[in-house]
Amino acid sequence: MTAVRIRGVTIAWSVALLLMVPRFVSLTGPIDDPHSWRQCDTAYYSVHMARHGIDPLRPEVCWLGGHGTLALEFPLPEVLSALLQRMFGIGVIWDRIVSLGFFAIAALYLHALARRILPARPAAIAALAYLALPLGIFYSRAAVVDFAAIAFAHACLWHGLVALERGRGRDVALCAVAGVLAALIKAPVLMPAGLALGWVTLRSERAAWWRGALPLAIATAVFAWWRAHAEGLNATVPD
């Protein structure tokens, strides 16, 4: 690596770290707008699991009285936050830290995806632009699940592309796991990545199609199961 390349990488990482700094402001503060109502659902999911036991198949909200149980998205981010709250104490800060962690993973996978089709400098600019987007600055440190779904969607696409190119079973498995988690948490987020992976799969050699098709089929099947489970669970809510 030349001195110019090292300097460019150093500058890019320095800018990236600076763009992360605003996200750490007021992590311990109260839930704030916009979409504070939605953040409250997420935060209550994790608080309830931290206090009463972790059951991701039967999460509870705070506005259904004694019934409580209501399934929205699969609460993986809330489970992670609940584990942190059990170790370090109750607080929305842990929901925000989990969201920030997934945002960072999403940014890294985005850069990896951009690097597959772009030279180093445009790929770095794409990743830095993602870090600098104003909505992302707020929502990446909010108590929301969106960046968990985005991180898994980016991972699904990247590992799927690598699996089609190199034929490694590990990447097929990681693509499937990431696709399943993205679909369970927020299926619409996976759709662009799934369409892209499906297109590349169809353009690949026919013998390699299964490497892209199998993860997408598994994600679709598991999502269908979750929807059936959620609808059955939510049907028990009193009128």
C-alpha positions in Angstrom: 0.0 0.0 0.0 1.5 3.3 -1.1 1.8 6.4 1.1 -1.0 8.1 -0.8 -3.3 5.2 -0.3 -2.5 5.0 3.4 -3.2 8.7 3.7 -6.5 8.4 1.9 -7.6 5.5 4.1 -6.6 7.4 7.2 -8.6 10.5 6.1 -11.7 8.4 5.3 -11.6 6.6 8.6 -11.1 9.9 10.5 -14.1 11.5 8.7 -16.2 8.4 9.4 -15.4 8.6 13.1 -16.2 12.3 13.2 -19.5 11.6 11.6 -20.3 9.1 14.3 -19.7 11.6 17.1 -23.1 13.4 16.9 -24.9 10.1 17.4 -23.5 9.8 21.0 -25.1 13.0 22.2 -27.7 12.5 24.9 -27.8 8.7 24.8 -29.1 8.7 28.3 -31.8 11.3 27.7 -35.6 10.6 27.4 -37.2 9.2 24.2 -37.6 12.2 21.8 -39.5 12.9 18.7 -40.1 12.2 15.9 -41.8 8.8 16.2 -41.5 8.7 19.9 -44.6 6.5 20.1 -42.9 3.9 18.0 -39.7 4.1 20.0 -41.8 3.6 23.2 -43.0 0.2 21.8 -39.4 -0.9 21.1 -38.1 0.3 24.5 -41.0 -1.3 26.4 -40.4 -4.6 24.6 -36.8 -4.7 25.9 -37.6 -3.4 29.4 -40.3 -6.0 29.9 -38.0 -8.8 28.8 -35.3 -7.5 31.0 -37.6 -7.5 34.0 -39.8 -10.5 33.4 -37.9 -12.9 31.2 -36.9 -13.1 27.5 -39.5 -14.7 25.2 -39.1 -13.3 21.7 -42.1 -15.3 20.5 -44.4 -13.5 22.9 -43.3 -9.9 23.3 -45.4 -7.4 25.2 -46.4 -3.8 24.7 -47.5 -1.3 27.3 -50.9 -0.2 25.9 -53.0 -3.4 26.0 -53.8 -3.5 29.7 -53.5 -6.9 31.4 -53.2 -8.8 28.1 -50.1 -7.1 26.9 -48.9 -9.7 24.3 -48.6 -8.3 20.8 -46.2 -9.4 18.0 -45.0 -6.7 15.6 -41.5 -7.4 14.2 -39.3 -10.2 15.5 -37.7 -8.6 18.5 -34.0 -9.5 18.1 -32.8 -5.9 18.8 -35.0 -5.8 21.9 -33.6 -9.1 23.1 -30.0 -7.8 22.7 -31.0 -4.6 24.6 -32.7 -6.7 27.3 -29.6 -8.7 27.8 -27.6 -5.5 28.2 -30.1 -4.1 30.6 -30.0 -7.2 32.8 -26.2 -6.7 33.0 -25.9 -2.9 33.3 -29.3 -1.6 34.5 -32.6 -0.5 32.9 -32.4 2.4 30.5 -33.2 3.4 26.9 -29.5 4.0 26.4 -29.1 0.2 25.6 -31.7 0.3 22.9 -29.8 3.2 21.4 -26.5 1.5 21.6 -27.9 -1.6 19.9 -29.3 0.6 17.1 -25.9 2.3 16.8 -24.2 -1.0 16.6 -26.4 -2.2 13.8 -26.0 1.1 12.0 -22.2 0.7 12.0 -22.5 -2.9 10.7 -24.9 -1.6 7.9 -22.4 1.1 7.0 -19.5 -1.4 6.8 -21.5 -3.8 4.6 -22.6 -0.9 2.4 -19.0 0.0 1.9 -18.1 -3.6 1.1 -21.0 -3.7 -1.5 -19.9 -0.4 -3.0 -16.3 -1.6 -3.2 -17.4 -4.6 -5.3 -18.6 -2.3 -8.2 -16.7 0.9 -7.6 -13.0 2.0 -7.2 -11.8 2.7 -3.7 -12.5 6.4 -3.6 -16.1 6.4 -4.8 -16.9 3.5 -2.5 -15.5 5.4 0.4 -17.5 8.5 -0.6 -20.7 6.4 -0.8 -20.1 5.1 2.7 -19.3 8.5 4.1 -22.5 9.9 2.5 -24.5 7.2 4.2 -22.9 8.2 7.6 -23.7 11.9 6.9 -27.4 11.6 5.9 -29.4 13.8 8.4 -32.2 11.3 9.0 -29.6 8.6 9.7 -27.9 10.8 12.3 -31.1 10.9 14.4 -32.6 7.4 13.7 -29.3 5.5 14.1 -29.3 6.5 17.8 -33.0 6.1 18.3 -34.9 3.2 19.9 -35.9 1.7 16.5 -35.3 -1.6 14.8 -34.8 -0.3 11.2 -31.0 -0.4 11.2 -31.0 -3.9 12.4 -33.0 -4.9 9.4 -30.9 -2.8 7.1 -27.7 -4.3 8.5 -28.9 -7.8 7.9 -30.2 -6.9 4.4 -26.8 -5.5 3.4 -25.2 -8.6 4.8 -27.6 -10.9 2.9 -26.8 -9.2 -0.4 -23.0 -9.1 0.2 -22.7 -12.8 1.3 -25.0 -13.8 -1.5 -22.9 -12.1 -4.1 -19.7 -13.7 -2.7 -21.4 -17.1 -2.6 -22.4 -16.8 -6.2 -18.9 -15.7 -7.2 -16.8 -18.1 -5.0 -19.1 -20.9 -4.2 -18.3 -21.0 -0.5 -20.9 -22.8 1.6 -20.1 -20.5 4.5 -21.4 -17.5 2.5 -24.5 -19.3 1.4 -25.3 -20.0 5.1 -24.5 -16.4 6.2 -26.6 -15.1 3.4 -29.5 -17.3 4.5 -29.2 -16.3 8.2 -28.9 -12.6 7.4 -31.9 -12.8 5.0 -34.0 -14.6 7.6 -33.3 -12.0 10.3 -33.9 -9.1 7.9 -37.2 -10.6 6.8 -38.3 -11.3 10.4 -37.4 -7.8 11.7 -38.7 -5.8 8.7 -39.4 -7.6 5.5 -39.8 -4.5 3.2 -36.2 -3.6 4.0 -35.0 -6.9 2.5 -36.9 -6.5 -0.7 -34.4 -4.3 -2.6 -31.5 -6.5 -1.6 -33.5 -9.7 -2.4 -34.5 -8.4 -5.9 -30.8 -7.5 -6.5 -29.6 -10.9 -5.4 -32.3 -12.6 -7.4 -31.3 -10.7 -10.6 -27.6 -11.5 -10.1 -28.6 -15.1 -9.5 -30.5 -15.4 -12.7 -27.5 -13.9 -14.6 -25.1 -16.4 -13.1 -24.3 -19.9 -14.3 -27.3 -22.1 -13.9 -25.3 -24.6 -11.8 -24.8 -21.8 -9.3 -28.4 -20.6 -9.0 -29.0 -22.5 -5.8 -26.5 -20.4 -4.0 -28.6 -17.4 -4.4 -32.1 -19.0 -4.6 -31.8 -21.2 -1.5 -31.2 -18.3 1.0 -34.0 -16.3 -0.5 -36.3 -19.3 -0.3 -35.4 -20.0 3.3 -36.0 -16.3 4.2 -39.4 -16.3 2.5 -40.4 -19.5 4.3 -39.4 -18.3 7.7 -41.1 -15.0 7.2 -44.3 -16.8 6.2 -44.1 -18.8 9.4 -43.5 -15.6 11.5 -46.5 -13.9 9.9 -48.7 -16.9 10.7 -47.4 -16.9 14.3 -47.9 -13.2 14.7 -51.4 -13.2 13.3 -52.4 -16.1 15.5 -50.9 -14.5 18.6 -52.5 -11.1 17.8 -55.9 -12.7 17.2 -56.1 -13.4 21.0 -56.0 -9.6 21.8 -59.3 -8.7 23.5 -61.6 -6.4 21.5 
